[in-house]
């Protein structure tokens, strides 16, 4: 079996329960919830288990679109100068009324990845009755922060502006992202009151507000000592160190924008994540609790970054997402 590093590179994600599960929200676990998958003592132990074939990896590279779903690719959702911004849309066939839309955003340290990386989520949730989308956005090497945030918010504006055409309920929009995509999802969810982050990609004046956020191991606070030292973050912020431009690290942190009126949030993170440390998710959960924002937090003991490529983790995450979306973005 290929190494963990090769697998994560292949799927273009950012690379690199024994603990009590924290659950704060307005609903609880069902008795048939999939068990928290047993984790590992270290990242090295997990990689060894992967090499020995002890971890089953989902086949994210080969996803078949069912006959019940229409796939519409390469839709232009915005334009910055001559740069076309595109998304892929998945629409359940024979819709007779508007349904919620969920936007899935890929990771890649804000410098790599592709929207098809999220196809294993978009197809699944379209088959469950949602309209789904996966977006591309400008990478660091093309345009630094806040370009990627502005692009992601532009996609939400486009979906709301075109809701009627694609049978979307404009009042039920959710975002879900992995790693850097998790960061962008939180920035969308928490910064609807920050006009400087809207950008000029299209549909000005249309709201980019969403009603639910799912964060897979995304960075929340860029001002921590660990975050400040990360080269990918420094590049994302135009090469400026924290000492040179602390305000950029504050402005790029989803935590900065959290207020009590922000949307419910689901958090998935592994405790031995060496790329985005678990204390990022812990601090997010603590802040959400303080603000009395409904949230759920699955804290995966002994799992690392891109953990949802492991089938046992993925099954658990999808179950929790199903419950979360049924609560906050119900298909009626």
PEKADA-V786404 format. One record per pair of residues at least 12 apart in sequence whose ideal C-beta (glycine too) atoms are under 7 Angstrom apart, sorted by the first residue. I is the first residue (numbers start at 1). J is the second residue. Records with the same first field share a line. If there is no record, write none. Layout:
BEGIN
I->J + J
END
This chain:
BEGIN
1->50 + 51 + 53
3->47 + 51
4->47 + 50
7->57 + 309
8->306
10->61
11->60 + 61 + 117 + 309
12->106 + 108 + 112 + 113 + 114 + 117
13->107 + 108 + 113 + 117 + 178 + 179 + 306
14->107 + 108 + 109 + 179 + 180 + 275 + 305
15->275 + 305 + 306
16->274 + 275 + 305
17->36 + 299 + 300 + 301
18->301
19->271 + 299 + 301
21->36 + 298 + 299
22->285 + 297 + 299
23->296 + 297
24->285 + 289 + 295 + 297
25->294 + 295 + 296
26->294
27->323 + 327
33->319
34->315 + 316 + 319
36->300 + 316
37->312 + 313 + 316
39->300 + 301 + 302 + 303
40->302
41->302
42->272
43->272 + 274 + 304
46->304
55->310
56->311
57->309 + 310 + 311
58->120 + 309 + 311 + 314
60->120 + 309
63->119 + 120 + 123
65->123
66->127
68->92 + 93 + 127
69->90 + 91 + 92 + 93 + 123 + 126 + 127
70->91 + 93
71->88 + 90
72->88 + 89 + 91
73->88
74->86
75->87 + 89
77->135 + 154 + 155 + 158
78->151 + 154 + 155 + 158 + 201 + 202
79->201 + 202
80->200 + 201
85->136 + 137 + 151 + 154 + 201
86->136
87->115 + 133 + 134 + 135 + 136 + 155
88->115 + 133 + 134
89->131 + 133 + 166
90->122 + 123 + 126 + 131 + 132
91->126 + 131 + 166 + 167
92->126 + 129
95->167
98->163 + 167 + 168 + 169
99->129 + 130 + 131 + 167 + 169 + 331
100->130 + 169 + 172 + 173 + 174 + 329 + 331
101->130 + 131 + 132 + 133 + 159 + 168 + 173
102->125 + 130 + 132 + 174 + 176
103->133 + 135 + 155 + 156 + 175
104->118 + 121 + 122 + 132 + 134 + 176
105->135 + 152 + 175 + 177 + 181 + 184 + 185
106->118 + 134 + 178 + 181
107->178 + 179 + 180 + 181
108->180
109->180 + 232
110->139 + 140 + 148 + 180 + 232 + 236
111->139 + 140 + 141 + 232
112->139
115->134 + 135 + 136
118->134
119->134
121->176
122->134
129->331
130->331
131->166 + 167 + 168
133->159
135->152 + 155
137->151 + 152
138->151
140->235 + 236
144->236 + 237 + 238
145->236 + 237 + 248 + 252
146->197
148->184
149->184 + 187 + 197
150->197 + 198 + 199 + 201
151->199 + 201
152->184 + 188
153->188 + 197 + 198 + 199 + 208
154->199 + 201 + 202
156->173 + 188 + 208 + 210
157->202 + 203 + 206 + 208
158->202 + 203
159->173
160->173 + 206 + 207
161->203 + 206
172->211 + 329
173->210 + 211
174->210 + 211 + 212 + 325 + 329
175->188 + 189 + 210 + 213
176->214
177->215 + 216 + 218
178->216 + 217
179->216 + 217 + 218 + 276 + 305
182->215 + 216 + 217 + 218
183->218 + 219 + 254
185->213 + 214 + 215 + 218
186->213 + 215 + 218 + 220 + 254
187->254
188->208 + 210
189->210 + 213 + 262 + 263 + 265
190->254 + 257 + 258 + 262
191->257
192->208 + 209
194->257
210->263
211->263 + 328 + 329
212->263 + 264 + 324 + 325 + 328 + 329
213->263 + 265
214->266 + 321
215->265 + 267
216->268 + 308
217->268 + 269 + 270 + 273 + 276 + 305
218->276
219->276 + 280
220->253 + 254 + 255 + 280 + 283 + 284
221->253 + 255 + 280 + 283
222->249 + 252 + 253
223->249 + 250 + 253
226->277
228->242 + 249
237->249 + 252
255->284 + 287
258->287 + 291
259->291
260->291 + 292 + 293
262->293
264->293 + 294 + 295 + 328
265->288 + 293 + 295
266->295 + 296 + 320 + 321 + 324
267->281 + 284 + 285 + 295 + 297
268->298 + 308 + 317
269->281 + 299 + 300
270->300 + 303 + 304 + 305 + 307
271->299 + 300 + 301 + 302 + 303
272->302 + 303 + 304
273->304 + 305
274->304
275->305
276->305
281->297
285->297
296->320 + 324
298->316 + 317 + 320
300->313
END
